[in-house]
Amino acid sequence: MLVTIAMETGLRQAELLGLTWDRVDLTRGVIRLEVTKSGKRREVPMRQSVYEILAALRSRDRAGSGR
């Protein structure tokens, strides 16, 4: 999973491991990065495989939290 997301998005290790749900926009299909190596905010588009992985994880996360 992590390898697929990293390969498909080009996220750096720290960006990927520091990713939180408030930065994942499944509606728009983008990942928002607030702090990058260059110091600039950016949005990374999700390819279909990344969207499917994150949508499944989000559903599982919500089901486990009772929401």
C-alpha positions as CSV (number, residue, x, y, z in Angstrom):
1,M,0.0,0.0,0.0
2,L,2.6,2.6,1.0
3,V,4.8,1.7,-1.8
4,T,2.0,2.1,-4.3
5,I,1.0,5.4,-2.9
6,A,4.6,6.6,-2.9
7,M,5.2,5.4,-6.5
8,E,2.0,6.8,-7.9
9,T,2.2,10.2,-6.2
10,G,5.9,10.9,-5.9
11,L,5.5,11.8,-2.2
12,R,8.6,11.9,-0.1
13,Q,8.9,9.5,2.9
14,A,8.2,12.3,5.4
15,E,5.3,13.6,3.4
16,L,3.7,10.1,3.1
17,L,4.3,9.1,6.7
18,G,3.0,12.4,8.0
19,L,-0.1,12.3,6.0
20,T,-3.4,12.9,7.9
21,W,-7.0,12.6,6.8
22,D,-7.6,16.3,6.8
23,R,-5.0,16.5,4.0
24,V,-6.7,13.9,1.8
25,D,-9.5,15.3,-0.4
26,L,-11.3,12.3,-1.8
27,T,-14.0,14.6,-3.4
28,R,-11.5,16.5,-5.4
29,G,-9.0,13.6,-5.8
30,V,-6.0,15.4,-4.4
31,I,-3.6,15.2,-1.5
32,R,-2.8,18.6,0.0
33,L,0.7,19.1,1.3
34,E,1.2,22.1,3.6
35,V,4.9,21.7,4.3
36,T,7.2,20.5,1.5
37,K,10.9,20.4,1.0
38,S,10.7,23.6,-1.0
39,G,8.5,25.3,1.7
40,K,5.6,25.8,-0.7
41,R,2.1,24.3,-0.3
42,R,1.1,22.0,-3.2
43,E,-1.7,19.6,-4.2
44,V,-0.9,16.2,-5.6
45,P,-3.5,14.6,-7.8
46,M,-4.5,11.0,-7.0
47,R,-4.4,8.4,-9.7
48,Q,-7.2,5.9,-9.5
49,S,-5.1,3.2,-7.7
50,V,-4.2,5.7,-4.9
51,Y,-7.8,6.9,-4.7
52,E,-9.1,3.3,-4.3
53,I,-6.5,2.6,-1.6
54,L,-7.2,5.7,0.4
55,A,-11.0,5.4,0.0
56,A,-10.9,1.8,1.4
57,L,-8.6,2.9,4.3
58,R,-11.0,5.8,5.1
59,S,-14.0,3.5,5.1
60,R,-12.2,1.0,7.3
61,D,-11.1,3.9,9.6
62,R,-14.6,5.3,9.9
63,A,-16.1,1.8,10.5
64,G,-13.6,1.2,13.3
65,S,-14.3,4.5,15.1
66,G,-18.1,4.0,15.2
67,R,-18.9,7.0,13.0
